């Protein structure tokens, strides 16, 4: 069975971009995000900051494969704002990202093709001002064990350079580990093979 990809591309920081046409100003922001709540908070803050703007349009993708996404035209003609912004996310193969474009109307209508170009260009500029980085998809597990099993467990952790998220070495010992998705099954089996160790996805 072929291994699934367990990495994805996203932006590393918040960045800004801008595009101007016939007096209209398109101010773009790109943000790394991990969940809907963060996106909602950012959008609420933007509405307060740019309370006098005509439109605040956006697109986002979430999940390692970009399986969760949304496009919003915020009152612009259908398909002229959210779609070209989203198109930039796809063309750069980015996920866990939100790109917003705030529009201040300059008095002259740009037409459908003008709007599409403006939103696309503003979004592209915000992404271009950022650093794109590759991130690894992790799964987590919890191993529960008694003191005598500690050495065997820590040997697996050390051999595979596993990330320890938390540990508890009081009466019953437990380790919460983050493991690269493609390595997860193998390490789960290795830990489960140690006598008296209970392993579960966490």
C-alpha positions in Angstrom: 0.0 0.0 0.0 1.4 3.4 -1.0 2.1 5.8 1.9 -0.1 8.8 2.1 1.4 12.2 2.1 1.8 13.3 5.7 3.1 16.9 5.1 1.4 20.0 3.9 2.3 23.6 2.9 1.2 26.7 4.8 2.3 30.2 5.5 4.5 30.8 8.5 3.3 34.3 9.7 0.6 36.9 9.1 1.4 39.0 6.0 -0.1 41.9 4.1 -0.6 42.6 0.4 -2.2 45.5 -1.6 -3.7 46.2 -5.0 -5.1 49.5 -6.3 -7.2 50.1 -9.4 -9.3 53.2 -10.4 -9.3 54.5 -6.9 -10.4 51.3 -5.3 -8.0 49.8 -2.7 -7.8 46.1 -2.0 -5.9 45.3 1.3 -5.1 41.6 1.7 -4.0 39.6 4.8 -2.7 36.0 4.9 -2.8 34.1 8.2 -1.7 30.7 9.3 -4.8 29.1 11.0 -5.7 25.7 12.5 -9.4 25.9 13.2 -12.7 27.7 12.5 -12.7 29.5 15.9 -9.4 31.3 15.0 -10.8 32.2 11.7 -14.0 33.6 13.3 -12.0 35.7 15.7 -9.8 37.1 12.9 -12.8 38.1 10.8 -14.5 39.8 13.8 -11.4 41.8 14.5 -11.1 42.8 10.8 -14.7 44.0 10.8 -13.9 46.3 13.8 -10.6 47.5 12.3 -12.0 48.1 8.8 -15.6 49.1 9.9 -15.8 51.7 7.1 -14.8 49.3 4.3 -17.3 48.3 1.6 -16.4 44.6 1.5 -14.3 42.1 3.5 -14.0 39.0 1.3 -12.1 35.9 2.2 -11.3 32.2 1.5 -9.8 29.6 3.7 -8.6 26.0 3.6 -8.2 23.7 6.6 -6.9 20.1 7.0 -3.8 18.5 5.7 -5.5 17.9 2.3 -7.4 21.2 2.4 -10.6 19.1 2.8 -12.4 21.9 4.7 -12.8 25.2 2.9 -15.0 28.3 2.4 -15.2 31.2 0.0 -17.0 34.5 0.7 -17.8 37.3 -1.7 -19.3 39.6 1.1 -21.7 41.3 -1.3 -19.5 41.5 -4.4 -20.9 39.9 -7.5 -20.9 36.1 -7.2 -17.6 34.5 -8.0 -15.6 37.8 -8.3 -13.9 37.8 -4.8 -13.9 34.6 -2.8 -13.2 32.4 -5.8 -10.1 34.3 -7.1 -8.7 34.4 -3.5 -9.3 30.7 -3.1 -7.7 30.1 -6.5 -4.5 31.5 -5.1 -4.6 29.1 -2.2 -5.0 26.2 -4.7 -2.3 27.4 -7.1 0.2 27.6 -4.2 -1.1 24.3 -2.7 -1.6 25.9 0.7 -3.8 24.8 3.5 -4.4 25.8 7.2 -4.5 29.3 5.8 -7.0 32.2 5.7 -6.7 35.0 3.2 -8.9 38.1 3.5 -9.2 41.1 1.2 -10.7 44.4 2.4 -12.1 46.6 -0.3 -12.4 50.4 -0.2 -14.5 51.5 -3.2 -13.0 54.3 -5.2 -16.1 55.5 -7.0 -15.5 53.7 -10.4 -16.9 50.2 -11.0 -14.3 47.7 -12.1 -16.6 45.2 -13.8 -16.5 41.5 -13.2 -13.1 40.8 -14.9 -11.6 43.8 -13.1 -12.8 42.6 -9.7 -11.6 39.1 -10.3 -8.1 40.5 -11.2 -8.1 42.8 -8.2 -8.9 40.2 -5.6 -6.6 37.7 -7.2 -3.7 40.2 -7.3 -4.2 41.4 -3.7 -4.3 37.7 -2.4 -1.2 36.8 -4.5 0.7 39.8 -3.0 -0.1 38.8 0.6 1.1 35.3 -0.1 4.2 36.5 -1.9 5.1 38.6 1.2 5.0 35.5 3.4 7.3 32.5 3.8 5.8 29.1 2.8 6.8 26.2 4.9 6.2 22.5 5.0 4.6 21.1 8.1 4.3 17.5 9.2 0.9 15.9 10.1 1.1 14.2 13.5 -1.2 11.8 15.3 -1.0 11.3 19.1 -1.1 8.4 21.4 -1.0 7.7 25.2 1.0 4.9 26.7 0.2 3.9 30.3 2.7 1.6 32.1 4.4 0.8 35.5 7.9 1.8 36.4 9.6 -1.5 35.4 8.5 -0.8 31.7 9.9 2.7 31.7 13.3 1.8 30.1 11.7 -0.2 27.2 9.3 2.7 26.5 11.9 5.4 26.6 14.1 3.3 24.3 11.4 3.4 21.6 10.9 7.2 22.2 14.7 7.7 21.9 15.2 5.5 18.8 12.5 7.2 16.9 13.1 10.7 18.3 9.5 11.0 19.3 7.9 14.2 20.6 6.7 14.0 24.2 3.7 16.2 24.7 3.3 15.4 28.4 4.4 12.9 30.9 3.3 11.7 34.3 5.6 9.5 36.4 3.7 9.3 39.6 2.0 6.0 40.7 0.9 5.0 37.2 3.2 6.3 34.5 1.9 7.7 31.3 3.4 9.4 28.2 1.5 11.5 25.6 3.4 11.3 22.3 3.1 13.0 18.9 4.1 10.7 16.1 4.4 11.5 12.4 1.3 10.1 10.7 3.1 7.7 8.3 5.1 6.2 11.3 2.1 6.0 13.6 1.0 2.4 13.1 4.5 0.9 13.4 5.3 2.8 16.6 1.9 2.0 18.0 2.6 -1.8 17.4 6.1 -1.5 18.9 4.8 0.1 22.1 1.9 -2.4 22.3 4.3 -5.3 22.0 6.0 -4.3 25.3 4.4 -6.4 28.1 2.0 -4.6 30.6 1.8 -1.4 28.4 -1.5 0.0 27.5 -1.5 2.1 24.3 -4.4 4.1 22.9 -4.9 6.8 20.4 -5.2 10.2 22.1 
